[in-house]
Amino acid sequence: MPYLVHTTAWVLCLISPKGMNIAVLVFAIHSS
């Protein structure tokens, strides 16, 4: 579920600033 993955990445982004990079990468991978 792309939405679930994106939401999880977004939550991680909020929890940790460093998680933002991972969230961007995950979103980019699922968007391609």
For each residue, the residues with C-beta under 8 A, 3 or more apart:
1: 4 5
2: 5 6 30
3: 6 7
4: 1 7 8
5: 1 2 8 9 26 30
6: 2 3 9 10 26 27 30
7: 3 4 10 11
8: 4 5 11 12
9: 5 6 12 13 19 22 23 26 27
10: 6 7 13 14 23
11: 7 8 14 15
12: 8 9 15 16 19 22 23
13: 9 10 16 17 19 20 22 23
14: 10 11
15: 11 12 19
16: 12 13 19 20
17: 13 20
18: 21 22
19: 9 12 13 15 16 22 23
20: 13 16 17 23 24
21: 18 24 25
22: 9 12 13 18 19 25 26
23: 9 10 12 13 19 20 26 27
24: 20 21 27 28
25: 21 22 28 29
26: 5 6 9 22 23 29 30
27: 6 9 23 24 30 31
28: 24 25 31 32
29: 25 26 32
30: 2 5 6 26 27
31: 27 28
32: 28 29
